[in-house]
Amino acid sequence: MDTITLGDVTVTRVREYYGPVGMTPEAFVPDSPAQAWDTHRSWLVPDFLDSETRIVNTAIQTWVLRSEGRTILVDTGVGNHKDRPYAPVWSRLETDFLGNLARAGVRPEDVDIVINTHLHVDHVGWNTYLDGRTWVPTFPNATYLMARADFDYWNPANEIKTLLGRGNQNVFEDSVAPVHAAGLTRLWEDGHRIDSNLRLELAPGHTPGSSVLRLESGSDRALFVGDLMHSPIQIHEPDANSCFCEDPAEARATRRRLLGSAVDSNALVFPAHLGGHGAAEVVREGGKFAVKGWAPFTRYTESV
């Protein structure tokens, strides 16, 4: 199953990539206790960790929501033909993402809203595609929703020194600026209500303008949390940051706050990068949290 229904909203999972990210647990989530990966090894392998290489597996995917007659994309992956000299694993990809989107029943012109939970390399790539030698909006009829805090932070014109630094080189220029120049962006600040089912909230820490999408429809609840966590180990170890968090202390506080909110509201948690079944039910466990169960999406089993 690639589509589930939550209240009046359907959620479809569309893959761009699944496989190794080229980093060990110690490199990818340096704050995580080494024993945690061994403690949870029985279910981390193979979906989230390769048992032989000890390389972390990750997914690059888009969540397609259909709500109140509109088609909404949550994050747009890496994109094709993007030059990423300091992120070689994502440089000049040629994936069939648009084909996968079409198989999910979505043409680029059908998309009404694009949500970029933050403006990292692997969340904005398909905002644009290469038309000859020019980057143009992939979804010409969409409004692209971006937090102003992230737009300003990653805009090279502002010359802000970032933790990710050159790892995000070219990203603003080829995947953000073209849609802004086309008049398709809406930069929101304190929060943004999309419709009666969906609203955006700031969730700073990973980046200053990181955001979550909260779904409340009927009796169903969900949180689309972007990079609040890259691995489910961060549910069990909520103080463990990835190496990409711009403000580590704020990222820890935000992660704990939103995981607590998910438990209290019985919300399904949709991180951006989980392979396996993609989304998790979460419970409290002592002073931490734990995965209670998985969403019924078809499990990723092969690297692509």
N, C-alpha and C positions, 0 to 999 in steps of 0.2 A: 504494500500500500504506500503510495506516494502522496496521498491527500487525506487529511483528517478534517472533521468538522467540529468547531468549537462554538456553541451557540449558533448565531446566524452567520458565522464567518468560516470560510473554508481556508485551509492552510496546505499549500503544496510545496514539496521540497524539490528544488532543482539544483543539480550538482554541476559544478565546474571542474572540481578536482578532488580526489581523495587519495592519500598515500603519505609517504614519508616527508617530513618537513626538514630533514637534514640536521636535527638537533637532538641531543640526549636530554633526558629529564633534567639533569643538573644544569644544562645550558638554557633550556627552554623555560623552566619554572625553578629558578635558582633558590627561591625561598622555601621550596617544599622539602620536608624532611625526607632523607634518603629512604628511611624504613617505610614511609608511606607507600611508595611505589611497589615495594615488596609485599606489604600487607594486602594491597588491593590488586596484586598481579593477576589473580585468577580471573578477574573480569576486565582489567585494563587490556590484557592481551586477548585477541590480536587487534581489536578495533582501535585502541588508542595508543598502543605500544607494540613495537616489533620485538618478539622475545629473543631473537638471535642477534640483531644489531643494536638493540636498546635505543632505537631511534623512535621519536614520537611520531605517530600518525595524526594527520589533520585532514579536515574537510574544508573546502572552499565551496560555499553553496549560497543560494538565494532562497529566501522564504517568499512565496507568492501568496498573498492574501486577497481574497475576494470578499468585499464588505460593502453593503448598501449600493450594489451595482457598479462598484469601482474595482479596478485591478491595481494592487499595491505591491511593490517589490521592496523587500527589506534586505539591503546591502547588494552590491553588484560585483563582488569578486575582484579578480585580478585584471581580466580583460586580455585581449589578443594584441600582439605586436607592440606591447609597451616596453620601452627601454628602461630596465631597472639595473643599472650597473652595480649597485651595492646590495641588491637583493636578487642574486642570480637564479635562485630557485623559481622566481616569478618573472624572469625576464624573457620577453619575446615569446610568450606562450602562443600556441595555436590549438585551442580547444573547441569543442562543438557546443559551447554553452548556449548559443542562440538556437541551435538545433534542439537541445534539451528543453529550452524554454518553449519552443514551438510544439514539441511533443506533450508539453503540459497544457497546450491550448492557448498559448500567449504569443501574439505577434508584437514586435516592438511598438507599433502604432496603437496597440490596445492598452498600453500601460498608462494609467492616470496619475500615479504617484510613485516616486522613488524615494525611499528613506535610506540615507547613509547614516548608520549609527555613529560613525566617526570617520575621519578622513585619512585613514591608513591605506597603504598600497593595496591591500587585499579586500577592501570594502567599497571601492569607488571605480574599479577598472572598467566595468562595462557601462559606466555612465556615458562613455563615448566610444566610437569606433573610428578607424582610419579610413577616410574617403579620399583616395589619392594620396596627398601629402598633408591632409588637414584632419584634425580631430573634430568630429561633429557629434552632437547628441545622438545616442542610440535610440532613445525613447522620445521622439519629437513632440509628442502630445502630453508629456508628463510634467508635473511640478516636482522638482527635486528638493526635498526637505533636508536641510543641513542646519546644525546648531551654529549660531553665529560665533560662539566661542572657539569652535574648531576651525571654522572658516578663517577667522583672524589669526589663529595660532599657526596654522600651516601655510598661510599666504606668504610666499617668500619676500614679497615687498615689505613685510613688517620686520624681517630680519630677526626673528626670535630664535634663540638657541634652544634646540629641542634634544631630548634624550635620543630619539630615533635617528636624528641627524640625517646623514646621507642615505640611510635606508629608505627614506621616503622621497628621494630625489626624483624629480620630474612629475611626481604624482599630481600635485596641484595644477601644474601647467597643462598636462594632457588629459586629466580626468575631472577636474573641477572648474578651472577657468573657462573652458569652452561652453559648458552649460550655463554658467553665470553670464557670459557674454551674450548668449542667445536669449537671455531674459527668462530662463526656465527655473531659476532657483528661488526658494523662499527661505530666508535665514531667520530662524526662530530663536527666542532667547530663554524665557522662563519655563516654557512648556508649550505644547501645541495640540489642540484637539482636532483630530482628523474627521471623526464622525462619532455617532453615539456608542460605537463599539471600541474605538481605538484612540489612544492619546499618547503623545511623546512626552518623556520626562528627562531632565538632565540627570546624568549619573557619572559625574566627573571622577577622575583619578587615572584611568588608563590613558585618556587624553582629557584636556580641559573641557571639551564639548562632547564627550561621550554621552550617549543617550540610550534609553530603553524604550521600547514600545509596549505599552500595557494594553492587553485585550481583556475586556469585560463584556460578555454577551450572554444573556440568560444566566444560567448558573455556572457557566464555564469561565475560567480565568487562565491567562497565560502572560508570560513576560518574555519578550524577545530582547536579550541582554547584550548582544554584540560581543565584545571581547571582555566582558566582566569576568569571564573565565574562558581559557583556551582548552583546558582539559578538565574532565570530571574530577580529577584529583583535587581541584580547587574548590569543589563542593565539600569534600571531606576535610580539606585543609584551607579554610577560607582566608587565612592570613598569608597564603602563598601567592605571590604575584608572578606573572610572566616577566621575562626580561624586557618587555616592551612598554611597561607602565611608566608614564611620564611623572606621575606623582604617587610613589608607592604607598605612602601612609593614607592618602585619600582613596586610593584604589581598594585598600583593605577595608576601610570603613564603609565604602559604598557597596562592596561585595557582601559584607555581613548584613548591611541594612536591607539590601534587595533580596538576598536569600531568605532572611527572616520574613520579609513581606510575602514572598512566594509560599512559604510554609503557612503563614497565617491565613492567606486567601486561597490555599489549595491550588495555586497556579502552576501550570506546566512551564518549565524553564527551557527556553530555546536559545542556547549559546550559538554563536556564529559558526564555530568550527568543529563541532562534535561529529565524528564519524558514527559508526554503529547505528543506533536508532534515532540519533539526532537531537532528541529532547528528553528531559528527565523530570520525574516527580521527586520532590525533595522533602526530607523530614529533618527535625532537629535530632542531634545525637550528642548528648552532653553539652559542652560549650561550642560544638561545631555543628555540621550538617552531614547528611548522607543521602545517597541516591536510593530512593524507595522503589522506583520502577522506571521503565522506559516508555516512550511514546510508541504507538503502533506503526511507525514508518518502516518500510522495508530496510533492512540492515545493509549498509555498504559492505561488500565482501571483496571487491577487487580494486586495485589501484588504477586510477585513470588520470 
